[in-house]
Amino acid sequence: MEKPAIEGGKPVREQKIYYGHQYIDEADIQAVVDVLRSDYLTCGPKIGELEKKLCDLTGAKYAVVCSNGTAGLHIACLVAGVGEGDEVITTPVTFAASANCALYCGARPVFADINPETYNIDPASVAERVTGKTKAVVAVDYTGQSVELEPLLRLCHEKGIVLIEDGAHVIGTKYKGKKNGSIADMTMFSFHPVKTVTAGEGGAVLTNSEEYYQKLLLYRAHGITRDERLLEHASEGAWYYEQLVLGYNYRMTDMQAALLISQLDKLDRFGRRRKEIVARYNEAFSGMPGIVVQKEIPESDTIRHLYILRIKPEEFTIDRRHFFEALGAENVCCNVHYIPTYYFPYYEKLGYRRGICPNAEKLYEEIITLPLYYAMSDEDVESVIEAVGKIAAYYHR
Ligand SMILES: *Cc1c(COP(=O)(O)O)cnc(C)c1O
């Protein structure tokens, strides 16, 4: 049997590969340069153009772009009416922002457990956590596979709760034939460089509700409006505006918007390549002893943002940490998504304790995020598979 590099063998590849990387071409660079030579660096024409493009792409009626996805979650919670003393239900298998947005509003995040096979939030667990104080559910499309929107929407609307989709991973995915972004009450996208398309930093909130749309615009820009229909006092002239609520400066610049418009032109290509790589990984790993492949639900036509390798630690002589380090020694540099949010010291100090979501906690012990990005070559993909196969075989009991 071949010796893993961590035991002194030869690594499967010479050059390190990382778990994610943006893809920037000349068209992207030119788009940003053109804005720099134009009259508007922010609040210019690229913002409206991008918002229209996101609507056309998803079928959502309205899109509001903002400085990052976290800002998007914050204003979505404000628009949902989340405030002091309220509760917001979310998953612990996510980036901290999905729960922090509730804390920003003075509300308490309540963690629901995941489905042990899809790893997405379990609608039945959400139902158990609903109380009279629940204002919103923040449902994360983990790895890019859609959450079960139909049961979640039914539950939320029966109880008068707003469904906010944390779609940081989901752009391009369809749920039951409709693009994610056009289905939940509000959907957030993130355009951080590790995501499927990037603006450097950037986010958006999509909605079909005119009322939510108007409020999102207010909260994005200081709570200030010039819209005559919204003014509470009579206009005093062309310069006149009013602040109606306490908003923020969460605007996106035109440089970022131009970059993202150019990136979105490549989304189909990006999506096709990601699907190819995922299909190859699934094929290779589904027969491998000790390895579990994430379950795909037929309702979701998925553009995967992350690829999760799950190991059954009881079948190996090593644990996840050693498996991760062994992959690193093969020059396959991985990551882990995610540490359950309530494990963080900040959350411990707020009174959260381990044990609330057993499925999520078990998942965390067993997962490794493998490289997945558009620019990976077939050789890159095969070397990742080879590294996993070598380590799995060597340490299998
Ligand atoms: C990236 C990410 C966010 C935050 O988005 P930013 O644009 O980095 O603020 C929120 N939720 C999830 C699940 C993410 O992956």
The ligand as an ORCA input file, in Angstrom:
! r2SCAN-3c Opt
* xyz 0 1
  C     -19.964     34.210      3.227
  C     -21.147     33.946      4.059
  C     -21.844     34.982      4.736
  C     -21.322     36.385      4.821
  O     -21.157     37.014      3.600
  P     -20.125     38.250      3.506
  O     -20.377     38.756      2.122
  O     -18.750     37.696      3.689
  O     -20.503     39.235      4.545
  C     -23.008     34.667      5.405
  N     -23.484     33.409      5.445
  C     -22.834     32.396      4.836
  C     -23.430     31.025      4.900
  C     -21.644     32.628      4.146
  O     -20.998     31.610      3.573
*
